[in-house]
Amino acid sequence: MPTLEQTLAEYEIDLLRIIANRWDVDLPRDHKRAVSALSKAMLDREKAESVWERLSDEQRGALQVLLASAEHKMPTGTFKRLAGEVRPMGADRLVREKPHLAPISVAEALYYLGLIAYGGGQAFVYVPSDLAPLLPTNKTGYDLSAAAQRSEPLPSVPEPQNIRPADTSLVDDLTTFLVGCYIEDVPLVDESLSDEMRMALEPFFIGKVDAARVALMVNLALDMGIAALEEGKIKPVPAKARSWLDVPRPAQVRALAESWQSSRRFNELLHVPTLRVERTGTWQNDPLLARQAILNYLELVPPSDWWSVDDLIETIHEEEPDFMRPDGDYESWYIRDARTNKYLRGFEHWHAVDGALLRFILNVPMHLLGLLDIAESGKFCRLTPYGRALVGSGEWPPSVPNAPNEGKPITVDADGTCRALRATNRYERFQLARFTNWIGGVSSVEGYRYLITPESVARAKRQGVRIEQIITFLQRVTDNGVPQTVVQQLQTWAAAEAQTATLEQLWVLRVPSKALLDDLFELPKVRRYLGARLGDQAVAVRADQREALLKALRENNLHVDVAQ
């Protein structure tokens, strides 16, 4: 922060005289000498203590809050709510109205004493760096303890009506989504999916396909690295996808919750239904700040009982209103009321913008992630075991691989119909969907139904899945319960394939180690051009994809020698 002399050097001589008069200092006429004389006098410890003792308790209290802030500075908007405003005045008005004799606020009184100043184009208020240590902050009759302490824990409320328990269907629908991205080309549109794509997914999802839920799911998949973009299309990343799909549900929920906690890709402010956010490029909110505020204040709620959302939001409003605006700026964000289309600027719209965002975070992502039960249209909430673990008031539910509600086997009927329950291992369901066609809808009770067809098996074959692998997989996940008719049909198709010969021109990519080839298969932009592996250090490449593969390899800093 600027020193006192640097600060005073920016003032007109009339303002310097007002400050000097309050400090009982005679100033020379020359501006530079006046600055030096006033600075020297104000940095006298005894004079500084004398001025401090003449302050009112309210003035000392506001100044002490400012002094306790990092670098002794605070956003102007925040300090204005604490201590009021300082009226802008030119030299003539300053001499004529003499505002120092009847200041309209605590801030104005401190300003004309030279104890506070404005910097950064009026963006923040500060105490000059060499003046701050001289002020005897230990000598104050103002009780700051109440301001420094957090509120009392929020009270619990009686059990409300119309309870909507949280569930973990996001795990199931994300599994389904990854399958869809594996089989089809699913483009990323505005950090989510197009409306048409969302509606196409609806028959296959347990939960709703509203925009916020789908955007949350898509962005968490990308954040966790279980999916990646390939030329604008969302594709699963095999190894990372398996690491999430192949663990018990509690571990999957935890991974989603912790990814959401640190995600900057998913921005709740853009999905609050009562707001219309204009992304002009001149401002950007940080979604982590709002989530961190929510999680911090959830430490105040009853860990196992219901509590009022209004009470929590009002507590944040009173104690930390600038939770997502560190600079205290309530004027330059382009946010409209979705109903009236009017801009919502100024602190008076805090509840319509900042409060609405807090309410949305509680009722949408935290509920969808299985962290909060909600009731009476979101007026009341209760932490689930997952929610208590995330805020640090409980342990994460254990991930037991062979728990009664996990690992239910897939069943196969004689006609090739396959059934997988929600409790079926998600990785096994993902694998099943690769070589089957989905039939019917989906039910949280009856689960998912698939049908093995020649077309679905041919599709899997094009993706490198052999019929022998399909039979082995089905025998394993059904505990050897595959009807013989299904096995025979698959073997018949395999025999028919064996009678078909294909002659095509291929290139062979050779690498110096198996580890490098494994790494290439993990790179989405490279993997799409690789064919069948030819041992540990070679892979087939179609002739029409050679140039695209070369480009992708070079983009990943891999030098390639092309043998002609």
BELMOHU-V176780 format. One record per pair of residues at least 6 apart in sequence whose ideal C-beta (glycine too) atoms are under 6 Angstrom apart, sorted by the first residue. I is the first residue (numbers start at 1). J is the second residue. Records with the same first field share a line. If there is no record, write none. Layout:
I->J / J
//
This chain:
1->71 / 73 / 126 / 129
3->128 / 129 / 130
4->39 / 42 / 128 / 130 / 131
5->39
7->117 / 128
8->35 / 38 / 39
9->35
12->91
13->31
14->91 / 94 / 95
16->34 / 38
18->100 / 112
19->114
20->27 / 38
22->113
23->41 / 42
25->38 / 41
27->34 / 37
28->34
45->134
48->134 / 135
49->136
52->135 / 136
57->141 / 142
58->106
59->106 / 109
60->140 / 142
61->142
62->82 / 83 / 106
63->110
64->137
66->74
67->127 / 132 / 137
72->126 / 127 / 132
73->124 / 126
74->125
75->124 / 327 / 328
76->122 / 124 / 125
77->328 / 330
78->322 / 328
79->125
83->106 / 107
84->105 / 106 / 107
85->105
86->107 / 108 / 111
100->112
103->109
110->116
116->125
117->126
118->125
119->126
151->315
153->300
154->300 / 301 / 307 / 311
156->302 / 305 / 307
157->306 / 308
160->306 / 375 / 376 / 380
161->376
162->375 / 376
163->375
164->374
165->373
166->367 / 370 / 372 / 373 / 384
168->249 / 253 / 370
169->206 / 207
170->368
171->249 / 252
172->206 / 422
173->205 / 206 / 207
174->217
175->426 / 430
176->204
178->236 / 241
179->430 / 433
181->234 / 235 / 236
182->236
185->233
186->234
187->232 / 233
188->234
192->214 / 215 / 218
193->214
198->209 / 214
201->209
202->209
203->441
204->442
206->442 / 444
212->271 / 364
213->368
216->266 / 365
219->265 / 266
220->256 / 259
221->227
223->259 / 263 / 265
224->259
225->240
226->240 / 241 / 244
227->234 / 236
228->237 / 524
230->524 / 525 / 528
235->524
239->522
242->427
244->255
245->426 / 427 / 430
246->427
248->399 / 401 / 406
250->397 / 399
251->399
253->370 / 386
254->396
256->369
257->369 / 390
267->287
268->287 / 360 / 361
269->277 / 285 / 357
270->277
272->356 / 357 / 360
274->338 / 356
275->335 / 338
276->336 / 338
277->335
278->334
280->334
283->332 / 333
285->324
289->323 / 324
290->324 / 357
293->323
294->361
295->391
297->316
298->391
299->391
301->307
303->388 / 393
306->380 / 382
309->362 / 379 / 381
313->355 / 358
322->328
330->346 / 347
331->345
335->344 / 353
336->343
337->344
344->352 / 353
362->381
363->374 / 378
366->372
367->374
370->386
371->384 / 386 / 387 / 390
372->381 / 387
373->382
374->381
385->397
388->394
389->395 / 396
405->423
406->423
407->425
408->421 / 423 / 424
409->478 / 479
410->418 / 420 / 424 / 477 / 478
411->419
412->418 / 478 / 482 / 486
414->483 / 485
416->451 / 452 / 486
417->451
418->432 / 436 / 450
419->449
420->429 / 447 / 448
421->447
422->447
428->477
432->450
434->460
435->456 / 457 / 460 / 465 / 470
436->450 / 451 / 452 / 456
437->451 / 453 / 456
438->450
439->449 / 451
440->449
442->448
457->493
467->490 / 494
471->487 / 490
474->482
475->482
505->543
506->540
507->541 / 546
508->538
509->539 / 541
510->537 / 538
511->517 / 537
514->536
520->526
521->527
525->552
526->552
529->545 / 548 / 549
530->539
531->540 / 541
532->540
533->539
534->540
541->549
550->560
553->560
//
